[in-house]
Amino acid sequence: MQNITNISFFKRNGRLYVQFSLNGKTKQRSLKMDYTKNNLKLMQENKHVIKQRLEESYLKRDEKNIKTFRDFAKLYLKSKEHLKTYNETQNIVNHQLLPIFGDMLVVDIKRSDVKKWVDMRLNEISPNRMKNLMGIVKNILQIAIEYEEITSNPVDNISLPKHQKSREMLPFKPEEIELLLDNCDIQWFKNYLAVAVYTGMRPGEIIALRVDDVNLKEMYINVDKRIKKGVEDTPKTKSGIRKIPIFKVLVPYLQNQIGLAKKINSQYLFFTKRGTAFYSADKLHSYWYNLLEKVNIKKRVMYNTRHTFATMMIKKGVDMFTVSQTLGHKNIHETLTNYAKYLPEENLKIDRNINFFTDKLADS
């Protein structure tokens, strides 16, 4: 039984809307006409007709005309099909948003529903990541506003923590790297670790490497792609496309891994049992955490191999431009911002004999 009560009318953005209670819940609907004195008077005089039509509308609803979050999510995804990030966005919508909001009528989604979801997810992901997810939800519901199914966006004015906990950067010590490589019993994963710590490449870039990306004659690795959640594409920025020098210490590991790849005719340098590329670098986490536990090293994310390479390069006196270019950073400022704090008291290594106001040294 659909029981409509408390019918009233109001103006929003120059349009006439009706507000009413449906079984105790407040609802709003566009009457799809301009807000004028004549239209308002006409609607007020025909409240009984409005009531009847609203009750019939709710009574006759079926799966074809129900306007759920899922309906508008499909429209949103369709508008993103041309983008390079479409597959990633589709995964977010299908696996993170639809299980929560998918079957809800957009008119029934309240600010409190979104807030509860936000608070729950903040226990699992960073505020910055949460901001991205909220942006997608907001855009989907914005389409519902444009279709006049809802009049306001429940995502509006939901605040996030101002300070987010950044992913912990804990570069490994040289002795820890030696311990990891010496105690890794899985040869291909040992080769992977060597590539990670001696090139500073991102995990997604490493699993996208093909055998012919490794040039042992000219001693460089060509980086022009990445794999993220099964999708292979180019790095996010132009600076991510680069050539990385191969240090001699890395050569035996690369030779070994190339041999493993050629043995099963895999075009990928690192590959699954079927010889195909890994779906995601996340698939390597079990090997990584098992190895850390084995050698009794504090648990930390695999990305710290990149931070280790960067800090060691700087400590060895490699100039900041070369470090930045090798890492694929946008500019030197990004490199300095990320890694200066991990090099405490480097300024104390300066030559004390320098005299800034003359060409002569202080002890001459």
TORKOL-4160 file (C-alpha; in steps of 0.2 Angstrom, whole numbers, padded with zeros to 4 digits, m for minus):
364
<pt num="1" X="0000" Y="0000" Z="0000"/>
<pt num="2" X="0007" Y="0017" Z="m0006"/>
<pt num="3" X="0001" Y="0030" Z="0006"/>
<pt num="4" X="0005" Y="0048" Z="0000"/>
<pt num="5" X="0003" Y="0062" Z="0013"/>
<pt num="6" X="0009" Y="0080" Z="0017"/>
<pt num="7" X="0010" Y="0086" Z="m0001"/>
<pt num="8" X="0018" Y="0103" Z="m0003"/>
<pt num="9" X="0026" Y="0113" Z="m0017"/>
<pt num="10" X="0043" Y="0122" Z="m0018"/>
<pt num="11" X="0054" Y="0131" Z="m0031"/>
<pt num="12" X="0071" Y="0124" Z="m0036"/>
<pt num="13" X="0082" Y="0132" Z="m0050"/>
<pt num="14" X="0067" Y="0140" Z="m0057"/>
<pt num="15" X="0057" Y="0123" Z="m0058"/>
<pt num="16" X="0042" Y="0117" Z="m0048"/>
<pt num="17" X="0044" Y="0103" Z="m0036"/>
<pt num="18" X="0032" Y="0093" Z="m0025"/>
<pt num="19" X="0037" Y="0086" Z="m0008"/>
<pt num="20" X="0027" Y="0073" Z="0001"/>
<pt num="21" X="0028" Y="0059" Z="0013"/>
<pt num="22" X="0028" Y="0041" Z="0007"/>
<pt num="23" X="0025" Y="0028" Z="0021"/>
<pt num="24" X="0033" Y="0040" Z="0033"/>
<pt num="25" X="0048" Y="0045" Z="0022"/>
<pt num="26" X="0050" Y="0062" Z="0014"/>
<pt num="27" X="0052" Y="0062" Z="m0005"/>
<pt num="28" X="0054" Y="0076" Z="m0018"/>
<pt num="29" X="0050" Y="0075" Z="m0036"/>
<pt num="30" X="0051" Y="0087" Z="m0050"/>
<pt num="31" X="0034" Y="0091" Z="m0058"/>
<pt num="32" X="0044" Y="0095" Z="m0074"/>
<pt num="33" X="0037" Y="0113" Z="m0076"/>
<pt num="34" X="0043" Y="0130" Z="m0073"/>
<pt num="35" X="0039" Y="0138" Z="m0056"/>
<pt num="36" X="0026" Y="0151" Z="m0060"/>
<pt num="37" X="0011" Y="0158" Z="m0050"/>
<pt num="38" X="m0001" Y="0150" Z="m0062"/>
<pt num="39" X="0007" Y="0133" Z="m0061"/>
<pt num="40" X="0009" Y="0134" Z="m0042"/>
<pt num="41" X="m0010" Y="0138" Z="m0040"/>
<pt num="42" X="m0015" Y="0125" Z="m0053"/>
<pt num="43" X="m0005" Y="0111" Z="m0043"/>
<pt num="44" X="m0012" Y="0117" Z="m0026"/>
<pt num="45" X="m0030" Y="0116" Z="m0033"/>
<pt num="46" X="m0026" Y="0098" Z="m0039"/>
<pt num="47" X="m0017" Y="0091" Z="m0024"/>
<pt num="48" X="m0029" Y="0076" Z="m0024"/>
<pt num="49" X="m0025" Y="0072" Z="m0042"/>
<pt num="50" X="m0006" Y="0074" Z="m0038"/>
<pt num="51" X="m0009" Y="0062" Z="m0023"/>
<pt num="52" X="m0017" Y="0049" Z="m0034"/>
<pt num="53" X="m0004" Y="0050" Z="m0048"/>
<pt num="54" X="0010" Y="0048" Z="m0036"/>
<pt num="55" X="0002" Y="0033" Z="m0028"/>
<pt num="56" X="m0001" Y="0025" Z="m0045"/>
<pt num="57" X="0017" Y="0029" Z="m0050"/>
<pt num="58" X="0024" Y="0020" Z="m0035"/>
<pt num="59" X="0012" Y="0006" Z="m0037"/>
<pt num="60" X="0016" Y="0003" Z="m0055"/>
<pt num="61" X="0035" Y="0003" Z="m0054"/>
<pt num="62" X="0044" Y="m0012" Z="m0060"/>
<pt num="63" X="0062" Y="m0016" Z="m0064"/>
<pt num="64" X="0061" Y="m0008" Z="m0081"/>
<pt num="65" X="0058" Y="0010" Z="m0074"/>
<pt num="66" X="0065" Y="0009" Z="m0057"/>
<pt num="67" X="0079" Y="0022" Z="m0057"/>
<pt num="68" X="0092" Y="0014" Z="m0046"/>
<pt num="69" X="0110" Y="0019" Z="m0043"/>
<pt num="70" X="0115" Y="0005" Z="m0055"/>
<pt num="71" X="0105" Y="0013" Z="m0069"/>
<pt num="72" X="0114" Y="0029" Z="m0068"/>
<pt num="73" X="0131" Y="0020" Z="m0065"/>
<pt num="74" X="0128" Y="0013" Z="m0082"/>
<pt num="75" X="0126" Y="0030" Z="m0090"/>
<pt num="76" X="0141" Y="0036" Z="m0081"/>
<pt num="77" X="0152" Y="0022" Z="m0087"/>
<pt num="78" X="0146" Y="0024" Z="m0105"/>
<pt num="79" X="0152" Y="0042" Z="m0105"/>
<pt num="80" X="0169" Y="0036" Z="m0100"/>
<pt num="81" X="0172" Y="0023" Z="m0113"/>
<pt num="82" X="0184" Y="0034" Z="m0123"/>
<pt num="83" X="0196" Y="0037" Z="m0108"/>
<pt num="84" X="0212" Y="0027" Z="m0105"/>
<pt num="85" X="0207" Y="0025" Z="m0087"/>
<pt num="86" X="0190" Y="0017" Z="m0092"/>
<pt num="87" X="0194" Y="m0001" Z="m0086"/>
<pt num="88" X="0200" Y="0005" Z="m0069"/>
<pt num="89" X="0185" Y="0016" Z="m0067"/>
<pt num="90" X="0174" Y="0001" Z="m0072"/>
<pt num="91" X="0182" Y="m0010" Z="m0059"/>
<pt num="92" X="0179" Y="0003" Z="m0046"/>
<pt num="93" X="0160" Y="0005" Z="m0050"/>
<pt num="94" X="0157" Y="m0014" Z="m0052"/>
<pt num="95" X="0167" Y="m0020" Z="m0037"/>
<pt num="96" X="0166" Y="m0006" Z="m0024"/>
<pt num="97" X="0151" Y="0005" Z="m0028"/>
<pt num="98" X="0137" Y="m0007" Z="m0035"/>
<pt num="99" X="0138" Y="m0019" Z="m0020"/>
<pt num="100" X="0134" Y="m0005" Z="m0009"/>
<pt num="101" X="0122" Y="0007" Z="m0018"/>
<pt num="102" X="0118" Y="m0003" Z="m0034"/>
<pt num="103" X="0100" Y="m0008" Z="m0030"/>
<pt num="104" X="0095" Y="0007" Z="m0021"/>
<pt num="105" X="0083" Y="0020" Z="m0029"/>
<pt num="106" X="0093" Y="0036" Z="m0031"/>
<pt num="107" X="0078" Y="0045" Z="m0022"/>
<pt num="108" X="0081" Y="0034" Z="m0007"/>
<pt num="109" X="0100" Y="0037" Z="m0005"/>
<pt num="110" X="0102" Y="0049" Z="0009"/>
<pt num="111" X="0117" Y="0059" Z="0015"/>
<pt num="112" X="0118" Y="0047" Z="0030"/>
<pt num="113" X="0120" Y="0032" Z="0019"/>
<pt num="114" X="0135" Y="0040" Z="0010"/>
<pt num="115" X="0143" Y="0045" Z="0026"/>
<pt num="116" X="0141" Y="0028" Z="0034"/>
<pt num="117" X="0150" Y="0021" Z="0018"/>
<pt num="118" X="0164" Y="0034" Z="0019"/>
<pt num="119" X="0167" Y="0031" Z="0037"/>
<pt num="120" X="0168" Y="0012" Z="0034"/>
<pt num="121" X="0180" Y="0013" Z="0020"/>
<pt num="122" X="0191" Y="0026" Z="0029"/>
<pt num="123" X="0196" Y="0011" Z="0040"/>
<pt num="124" X="0203" Y="0002" Z="0025"/>
<pt num="125" X="0210" Y="0016" Z="0013"/>
<pt num="126" X="0218" Y="0033" Z="0013"/>
<pt num="127" X="0207" Y="0049" Z="0013"/>
<pt num="128" X="0215" Y="0053" Z="m0004"/>
<pt num="129" X="0209" Y="0037" Z="m0011"/>
<pt num="130" X="0192" Y="0040" Z="m0003"/>
<pt num="131" X="0191" Y="0057" Z="m0011"/>
<pt num="132" X="0192" Y="0048" Z="m0028"/>
<pt num="133" X="0179" Y="0036" Z="m0024"/>
<pt num="134" X="0167" Y="0049" Z="m0018"/>
<pt num="135" X="0170" Y="0059" Z="m0034"/>
<pt num="136" X="0164" Y="0044" Z="m0044"/>
<pt num="137" X="0148" Y="0042" Z="m0033"/>
<pt num="138" X="0145" Y="0061" Z="m0034"/>
<pt num="139" X="0146" Y="0061" Z="m0053"/>
<pt num="140" X="0134" Y="0046" Z="m0055"/>
<pt num="141" X="0122" Y="0055" Z="m0044"/>
<pt num="142" X="0124" Y="0071" Z="m0053"/>
<pt num="143" X="0117" Y="0062" Z="m0069"/>
<pt num="144" X="0102" Y="0057" Z="m0058"/>
<pt num="145" X="0100" Y="0076" Z="m0054"/>
<pt num="146" X="0101" Y="0080" Z="m0073"/>
<pt num="147" X="0087" Y="0067" Z="m0076"/>
<pt num="148" X="0077" Y="0076" Z="m0062"/>
<pt num="149" X="0076" Y="0060" Z="m0052"/>
<pt num="150" X="0083" Y="0069" Z="m0037"/>
<pt num="151" X="0086" Y="0087" Z="m0033"/>
<pt num="152" X="0102" Y="0087" Z="m0023"/>
<pt num="153" X="0117" Y="0077" Z="m0022"/>
<pt num="154" X="0119" Y="0067" Z="m0005"/>
<pt num="155" X="0138" Y="0067" Z="m0007"/>
<pt num="156" X="0139" Y="0086" Z="m0006"/>
<pt num="157" X="0147" Y="0093" Z="0010"/>
<pt num="158" X="0153" Y="0076" Z="0017"/>
<pt num="159" X="0170" Y="0080" Z="0024"/>
<pt num="160" X="0186" Y="0070" Z="0025"/>
<pt num="161" X="0201" Y="0070" Z="0037"/>
<pt num="162" X="0212" Y="0085" Z="0033"/>
<pt num="163" X="0228" Y="0075" Z="0036"/>
<pt num="164" X="0230" Y="0058" Z="0028"/>
<pt num="165" X="0242" Y="0045" Z="0033"/>
<pt num="166" X="0254" Y="0043" Z="0019"/>
<pt num="167" X="0261" Y="0026" Z="0014"/>
<pt num="168" X="0275" Y="0023" Z="0025"/>
<pt num="169" X="0292" Y="0025" Z="0016"/>
<pt num="170" X="0305" Y="0014" Z="0025"/>
<pt num="171" X="0320" Y="0011" Z="0014"/>
<pt num="172" X="0330" Y="m0005" Z="0017"/>
<pt num="173" X="0348" Y="m0005" Z="0024"/>
<pt num="174" X="0361" Y="m0012" Z="0012"/>
<pt num="175" X="0363" Y="m0027" Z="0024"/>
<pt num="176" X="0344" Y="m0030" Z="0023"/>
<pt num="177" X="0344" Y="m0031" Z="0004"/>
<pt num="178" X="0359" Y="m0043" Z="0005"/>
<pt num="179" X="0349" Y="m0054" Z="0017"/>
<pt num="180" X="0333" Y="m0054" Z="0006"/>
<pt num="181" X="0342" Y="m0059" Z="m0010"/>
<pt num="182" X="0353" Y="m0072" Z="m0001"/>
<pt num="183" X="0338" Y="m0080" Z="0007"/>
<pt num="184" X="0325" Y="m0080" Z="m0007"/>
<pt num="185" X="0324" Y="m0098" Z="m0013"/>
<pt num="186" X="0312" Y="m0094" Z="m0028"/>
<pt num="187" X="0324" Y="m0090" Z="m0042"/>
<pt num="188" X="0312" Y="m0079" Z="m0053"/>
<pt num="189" X="0307" Y="m0069" Z="m0037"/>
<pt num="190" X="0325" Y="m0066" Z="m0032"/>
<pt num="191" X="0327" Y="m0060" Z="m0050"/>
<pt num="192" X="0312" Y="m0048" Z="m0048"/>
<pt num="193" X="0319" Y="m0041" Z="m0032"/>
<pt num="194" X="0336" Y="m0038" Z="m0039"/>
<pt num="195" X="0327" Y="m0028" Z="m0053"/>
<pt num="196" X="0317" Y="m0019" Z="m0041"/>
<pt num="197" X="0331" Y="m0013" Z="m0029"/>
<pt num="198" X="0344" Y="m0010" Z="m0043"/>
<pt num="199" X="0333" Y="0000" Z="m0055"/>
<pt num="200" X="0320" Y="0008" Z="m0043"/>
<pt num="201" X="0306" Y="0004" Z="m0056"/>
<pt num="202" X="0288" Y="0003" Z="m0050"/>
<pt num="203" X="0281" Y="m0014" Z="m0047"/>
<pt num="204" X="0268" Y="m0011" Z="m0061"/>
<pt num="205" X="0282" Y="m0006" Z="m0073"/>
<pt num="206" X="0292" Y="m0022" Z="m0069"/>
<pt num="207" X="0279" Y="m0034" Z="m0072"/>
<pt num="208" X="0275" Y="m0026" Z="m0089"/>
<pt num="209" X="0293" Y="m0028" Z="m0095"/>
<pt num="210" X="0296" Y="m0039" Z="m0110"/>
<pt num="211" X="0312" Y="m0048" Z="m0114"/>
<pt num="212" X="0316" Y="m0037" Z="m0128"/>
<pt num="213" X="0315" Y="m0022" Z="m0116"/>
<pt num="214" X="0331" Y="m0027" Z="m0109"/>
<pt num="215" X="0347" Y="m0022" Z="m0119"/>
<pt num="216" X="0362" Y="m0030" Z="m0111"/>
<pt num="217" X="0373" Y="m0024" Z="m0125"/>
<pt num="218" X="0370" Y="m0006" Z="m0122"/>
<pt num="219" X="0366" Y="m0009" Z="m0104"/>
<pt num="220" X="0349" Y="m0001" Z="m0102"/>
<pt num="221" X="0331" Y="m0006" Z="m0099"/>
<pt num="222" X="0317" Y="0002" Z="m0109"/>
<pt num="223" X="0302" Y="0007" Z="m0099"/>
<pt num="224" X="0287" Y="0012" Z="m0109"/>
<pt num="225" X="0272" Y="0003" Z="m0101"/>
<pt num="226" X="0264" Y="m0003" Z="m0085"/>
<pt num="227" X="0251" Y="m0016" Z="m0079"/>
<pt num="228" X="0238" Y="m0011" Z="m0067"/>
<pt num="229" X="0223" Y="m0023" Z="m0063"/>
<pt num="230" X="0225" Y="m0033" Z="m0079"/>
<pt num="231" X="0227" Y="m0017" Z="m0090"/>
<pt num="232" X="0243" Y="m0013" Z="m0099"/>
<pt num="233" X="0245" Y="0005" Z="m0104"/>
<pt num="234" X="0258" Y="0018" Z="m0105"/>
<pt num="235" X="0265" Y="0026" Z="m0089"/>
<pt num="236" X="0254" Y="0040" Z="m0081"/>
<pt num="237" X="0266" Y="0054" Z="m0087"/>
<pt num="238" X="0278" Y="0057" Z="m0101"/>
<pt num="239" X="0292" Y="0057" Z="m0089"/>
<pt num="240" X="0288" Y="0039" Z="m0084"/>
<pt num="241" X="0293" Y="0034" Z="m0102"/>
<pt num="242" X="0312" Y="0032" Z="m0100"/>
<pt num="243" X="0328" Y="0021" Z="m0101"/>
<pt num="244" X="0336" Y="0015" Z="m0085"/>
<pt num="245" X="0354" Y="0011" Z="m0084"/>
<pt num="246" X="0359" Y="m0007" Z="m0080"/>
<pt num="247" X="0372" Y="m0008" Z="m0066"/>
<pt num="248" X="0384" Y="m0023" Z="m0068"/>
<pt num="249" X="0378" Y="m0031" Z="m0051"/>
<pt num="250" X="0361" Y="m0033" Z="m0059"/>
<pt num="251" X="0367" Y="m0042" Z="m0075"/>
<pt num="252" X="0368" Y="m0060" Z="m0068"/>
<pt num="253" X="0350" Y="m0059" Z="m0062"/>
<pt num="254" X="0344" Y="m0052" Z="m0079"/>
<pt num="255" X="0353" Y="m0065" Z="m0089"/>
<pt num="256" X="0345" Y="m0079" Z="m0078"/>
<pt num="257" X="0327" Y="m0072" Z="m0079"/>
<pt num="258" X="0329" Y="m0070" Z="m0098"/>
<pt num="259" X="0334" Y="m0088" Z="m0099"/>
<pt num="260" X="0319" Y="m0093" Z="m0089"/>
<pt num="261" X="0308" Y="m0083" Z="m0101"/>
<pt num="262" X="0315" Y="m0090" Z="m0117"/>
<pt num="263" X="0314" Y="m0108" Z="m0110"/>
<pt num="264" X="0295" Y="m0107" Z="m0111"/>
<pt num="265" X="0294" Y="m0094" Z="m0125"/>
<pt num="266" X="0287" Y="m0080" Z="m0114"/>
<pt num="267" X="0288" Y="m0063" Z="m0121"/>
<pt num="268" X="0287" Y="m0056" Z="m0104"/>
<pt num="269" X="0302" Y="m0055" Z="m0093"/>
<pt num="270" X="0292" Y="m0060" Z="m0077"/>
<pt num="271" X="0277" Y="m0071" Z="m0081"/>
<pt num="272" X="0264" Y="m0083" Z="m0073"/>
<pt num="273" X="0264" Y="m0102" Z="m0075"/>
<pt num="274" X="0255" Y="m0100" Z="m0091"/>
<pt num="275" X="0269" Y="m0088" Z="m0098"/>
<pt num="276" X="0257" Y="m0073" Z="m0098"/>
<pt num="277" X="0260" Y="m0057" Z="m0088"/>
<pt num="278" X="0254" Y="m0055" Z="m0070"/>
<pt num="279" X="0237" Y="m0047" Z="m0068"/>
<pt num="280" X="0244" Y="m0036" Z="m0055"/>
<pt num="281" X="0259" Y="m0033" Z="m0044"/>
<pt num="282" X="0248" Y="m0037" Z="m0030"/>
<pt num="283" X="0250" Y="m0055" Z="m0035"/>
<pt num="284" X="0268" Y="m0055" Z="m0029"/>
<pt num="285" X="0263" Y="m0050" Z="m0011"/>
<pt num="286" X="0262" Y="m0067" Z="m0004"/>
<pt num="287" X="0280" Y="m0071" Z="m0010"/>
<pt num="288" X="0286" Y="m0054" Z="m0003"/>
<pt num="289" X="0278" Y="m0055" Z="0014"/>
<pt num="290" X="0283" Y="m0073" Z="0016"/>
<pt num="291" X="0301" Y="m0068" Z="0013"/>
<pt num="292" X="0301" Y="m0054" Z="0025"/>
<pt num="293" X="0294" Y="m0065" Z="0038"/>
<pt num="294" X="0308" Y="m0078" Z="0034"/>
<pt num="295" X="0322" Y="m0066" Z="0037"/>
<pt num="296" X="0314" Y="m0057" Z="0051"/>
<pt num="297" X="0313" Y="m0040" Z="0043"/>
<pt num="298" X="0299" Y="m0028" Z="0048"/>
<pt num="299" X="0284" Y="m0029" Z="0037"/>
<pt num="300" X="0283" Y="m0015" Z="0024"/>
<pt num="301" X="0275" Y="m0013" Z="0007"/>
<pt num="302" X="0285" Y="m0019" Z="m0008"/>
<pt num="303" X="0286" Y="m0001" Z="m0015"/>
<pt num="304" X="0300" Y="0002" Z="m0003"/>
<pt num="305" X="0312" Y="m0006" Z="m0015"/>
<pt num="306" X="0310" Y="0009" Z="m0025"/>
<pt num="307" X="0313" Y="0021" Z="m0010"/>
<pt num="308" X="0328" Y="0011" Z="m0006"/>
<pt num="309" X="0336" Y="0013" Z="m0024"/>
<pt num="310" X="0332" Y="0032" Z="m0023"/>
<pt num="311" X="0340" Y="0035" Z="m0006"/>
<pt num="312" X="0355" Y="0024" Z="m0010"/>
<pt num="313" X="0358" Y="0033" Z="m0027"/>
<pt num="314" X="0358" Y="0050" Z="m0018"/>
<pt num="315" X="0370" Y="0044" Z="m0004"/>
<pt num="316" X="0382" Y="0037" Z="m0017"/>
<pt num="317" X="0383" Y="0055" Z="m0024"/>
<pt num="318" X="0373" Y="0053" Z="m0040"/>
<pt num="319" X="0367" Y="0070" Z="m0045"/>
<pt num="320" X="0348" Y="0074" Z="m0042"/>
<pt num="321" X="0344" Y="0076" Z="m0060"/>
<pt num="322" X="0350" Y="0059" Z="m0064"/>
<pt num="323" X="0341" Y="0051" Z="m0049"/>
<pt num="324" X="0325" Y="0060" Z="m0055"/>
<pt num="325" X="0326" Y="0055" Z="m0073"/>
<pt num="326" X="0329" Y="0037" Z="m0068"/>
<pt num="327" X="0314" Y="0036" Z="m0056"/>
<pt num="328" X="0303" Y="0044" Z="m0070"/>
<pt num="329" X="0298" Y="0059" Z="m0059"/>
<pt num="330" X="0290" Y="0074" Z="m0067"/>
<pt num="331" X="0304" Y="0085" Z="m0060"/>
<pt num="332" X="0318" Y="0087" Z="m0048"/>
<pt num="333" X="0307" Y="0095" Z="m0035"/>
<pt num="334" X="0296" Y="0079" Z="m0034"/>
<pt num="335" X="0312" Y="0069" Z="m0030"/>
<pt num="336" X="0318" Y="0081" Z="m0017"/>
<pt num="337" X="0301" Y="0082" Z="m0009"/>
<pt num="338" X="0300" Y="0063" Z="m0008"/>
<pt num="339" X="0318" Y="0059" Z="m0002"/>
<pt num="340" X="0327" Y="0074" Z="0006"/>
<pt num="341" X="0319" Y="0069" Z="0023"/>
<pt num="342" X="0327" Y="0052" Z="0022"/>
<pt num="343" X="0345" Y="0059" Z="0021"/>
<pt num="344" X="0347" Y="0067" Z="0038"/>
<pt num="345" X="0363" Y="0077" Z="0041"/>
<pt num="346" X="0370" Y="0075" Z="0023"/>
<pt num="347" X="0374" Y="0094" Z="0025"/>
<pt num="348" X="0387" Y="0089" Z="0038"/>
<pt num="349" X="0397" Y="0080" Z="0025"/>
<pt num="350" X="0402" Y="0096" Z="0017"/>
<pt num="351" X="0420" Y="0101" Z="0014"/>
<pt num="352" X="0425" Y="0112" Z="0029"/>
<pt num="353" X="0439" Y="0120" Z="0020"/>
<pt num="354" X="0428" Y="0130" Z="0008"/>
<pt num="355" X="0429" Y="0148" Z="0009"/>
<pt num="356" X="0414" Y="0156" Z="0001"/>
<pt num="357" X="0421" Y="0173" Z="m0001"/>
<pt num="358" X="0437" Y="0169" Z="m0010"/>
<pt num="359" X="0444" Y="0156" Z="m0022"/>
<pt num="360" X="0457" Y="0151" Z="m0009"/>
<pt num="361" X="0454" Y="0137" Z="0003"/>
<pt num="362" X="0453" Y="0140" Z="0021"/>
<pt num="363" X="0469" Y="0131" Z="0025"/>
<pt num="364" X="0480" Y="0138" Z="0011"/>
